[in-house]
């Protein structure tokens, strides 16, 4: 995965340069050093090596792969690079894909939080041991989990100008509630007094090796912490959406003539105004 992603991004930068649109250095650094670099550290480092033996290593690995790695990869603006490399046709195709219902669903911050919370609830079941104790499943997770994270992060960022003001307000308010929702699996792991995954006990000569229950508590601590910290960028994105939508609506009102503004006001007072869009008010 590292090789494919690195080569694909390099090909995209070369194609963009040939079209007279040289790619900035900062997004490239964020993609290679931040995104691919963090993926390499997670998968090839301590967390990847001990993921099958330590609960906290496994849960931390999965949480970082679904939260941190996709966010850093998205900071490299791969969709913008695709459009720069392939031209206007790619931009039109990307816009059509972003209008798909499933993409818009994944681009909803509420759905993303609830989906991740549901995934993390697997750690509360014996199925967690099946995932980390089966070598081929664990290997597949190393590829599948960051792709799922990208499927949520990229639409959330790309759809920043799509939602209207009322929807953004509701989404922003519910996001605060969801700060509690995705922390529930970590809290339950931390507070539970019984080992939930029924995994066999691994022995180690190392003095730091935790017993199964302490291992589970550490997993809950890490999952809780990462989930809460990862919600901060989502709130920032929602705030940016809110600000952009507010500026757009304010500009659309400023563009109205006095007669159009008066007609819209009268329509609103009569109760037959078509909505928040001033263009709709012109038709009322």
N, C-alpha and C positions, 0 to 999 in steps of 0.2 A: 504493500500500500504506500509506503514511504516513497519508493522509487517511482511508482506510477504518478503519484500526486506531484512530486518534484519535477519530473520530466514534463508532465502536462502543463504545469504552470510556466515552465521555461519556454515551452513551445508557444504558449499564448503570448508571453512577453515579446518573443521574437516576431510573431505574426503582427502584433500591435505596432511594433517599431517599423515594420515594413509598410504598414498603412499610414505612416507618418504620425503615429500616436504613441511615442515612447512612454513606457510604463514607469510611474514614480518609484523611487527607491524605497520609501517607507512602507507601502503596502507589501512589497516583495519581502522586505525584512520581517515584517509581522507574520507573513505566511510561512516563510522558511524557518526562521529562528523561533518565532513564537508558536505557530501552529504545528509544523512538522517537528520542530525541536522538542516541544513538550510531549508530543506523541511518542517520540523516540525515547525520551527519558522515562515515561510511564511504562511503555511496553518492554523496553530493553533493560530497565533498571530494577531497583528493589521491588517495586510493586508488581511488575510483571513476573519476576522470578519467584516470589512468594505468594502470588495470588491464589494458587490452588491449596496452599497450606494454612494461610492466615486469613481469617474473616475480614479483619480490618484492612488488610492489603487489597483484598478482592473488592470490597465495597468502595474503598477510596479510589481504586483504579477505575471502576465503572463510573463513579460520580465525576471524576476528572475527565474521562473520555466523553461523557455526554454533556458536560457543562463547559469546561475550560478549553479543551482542544478545539471544538467547533467554533467557539467564540473567537479564538485567536486565528483560526483559518479564515473565518468570515471577515476579520479585520484586514485580510489581504485582498478583499474585494474581488473574489473570483468571478462573480457575475458581471461586474464592470469590465474585468479583463476579457471575459468571453465576448462581450459586445465590442470592445475595442479591437479584438483580434479578428472577428468575423464580420464586422460592419453593421449597417442598419438592419439587414435581414435578421441577424441574431438578436438585436434589440427588440424587433417586432415579435419574434418567436418567444423570447423571454417574457415579454409582456403578456402574451397569450397564455403561457404556462402559469404565470402568477395569477391569472384570473380563474384557473381551475379551482373547483370547490375544495378539493382535498388540500391544495396548496394554501388556499386562504384559511382553511381550518388549522393547518400547522402554523400559519403565520399569526394566529391568534394567541396572545400571551397567556390567556386564561387556559386554553386547551393545552399549551405546552407544559404549564405548571402541573395541571391535573394529570396529564399523561406521564410525566416523570415521577410524580408521587405514586401513581399506580405501579409503575415499573419497580420503584424502590420497595414497594410492599412485598415483592418476591423475596426479599432478604429476610422476611419474617416467616418463611415457610421452608420445609425440607427441600423444595425445589432449588433453593439457593446452593445447596451442596451439589446437586446434579449439574448445575451450571459451572461451578468452579472445580468440580472434581472430575469432569469429563474433558480430557485434553482437547479434542477437536471442537467441542462447544466453546471452550474457553478461548481457543484461537479464533473462532468465528466472531465471538463477541468483540475481540480487539479490532475487527474491521467494521462490524455492523453497528456497534454502539456510537462511534463518532459520526457515521453516516446518518444515523437517526438524529443525532444532535444537530448536524448541518441542515437536515430537512426542516428543523424547527427554527434555527437561528437565521438562516438565509432569508426565508420569507418574512420573518418578523422585521428584519432590517430593510428588506426591499419594499415592503408594503407600508413604509412609514408615512407615505403621502396618500394612501388610499382611503383609510377610514375617515368618517366624518366626525364632527365635534362631539355629538352626543354619545356615539359609540365609544370614542376614545375616553370620554369622561367615565363612563360605566366601567370600561376595561381597566382604567387606572385605579379606580376605587376598589374593584374586586381583586386587583393584584395584591393589595395590602392584606386582604383576607387569605390569599393563597400563600403568603409568606408563612402562615401557620400550617397550611395544608401539607406542603412538601417537607415540612420538618417532622411530621408525625411518624413516618417510618423510623427515622433516626432516634426519636425520643423513645419509641416503643422498644427498639433494640437496646437502648441504654438502660431502661428501667426494668426490663424483664429479668426475672430471677432464674429462668430456665433457658437452657440452650435450645434454640428454635430450629436449627437446620439438621440436627441429629447426625452431624458429620463424625467420622472416626477421629480419635485423638491422635495428633501427630506429636511424637516425642522429639526433643532437640536437646543437645548438650549446652546450647547457649543459655546463659543465665537470664536473658531478657525475654525468653519465649513465654508468652502469656498462657495461662490455663484457658480452657474453652470459654468459660463464662466471661472472664476478663477480656478475652479476645472479642467476644460479641459486644461487650460494653464499649471497647475502643472503636469497633466498627460503627456503633451508633453515634459515638461522639464525632467521628470524622464525617459521617454521612449528614448529620445534623448541621455541622459547621459549614460544609461545602454547599449544601442546599441553600442555606440562608445567605451566604456570601454571593452565590451565583444569582440570586434574585435581584441584587442591586443593579446589574447592567440592564435587566428587563425593565425595571422601574425607570432607569435613565432613558431607555428607548421610548417608553410610553410618554415620558415627559417631553422628549423631543417631538414625538408625534403631536402631542397636545399643542405645543408651541407653534409648530408648522401649520397645523390646521387653523389655529387662531389667527395667525398672520394672513393665511390665505383667505379666510372669511372676512377679515378686516379689510383686506385689499379689495375684495369683491364688492363690499359695501361702499368703499371710497370711490369705486369706479361708476357708481350709480349717479345718474343725473338727479337734480332736485325733483323733477316730475316723477321719475321712476321710484325714488325713495318715498315720496308722498303716497304714490299709488300702493307701494308695498305696505306702508304703515296702515293705510286705510283697510287694505285687505286683511291684515293681521288683526285689526280691531274688530272687523266683521266676523272673524273666525274662519275665513276661507282661504287663508294663506297656505301655500302648498308645502312649506317646510323651511328649513334653515338656509336653503340655497337662494341667494338673491335673484338668480335667473328664474327660479320658480316663482318668486314674488312678482317678477315682471309679467308673468303670464297670468297671474291671478286676476 
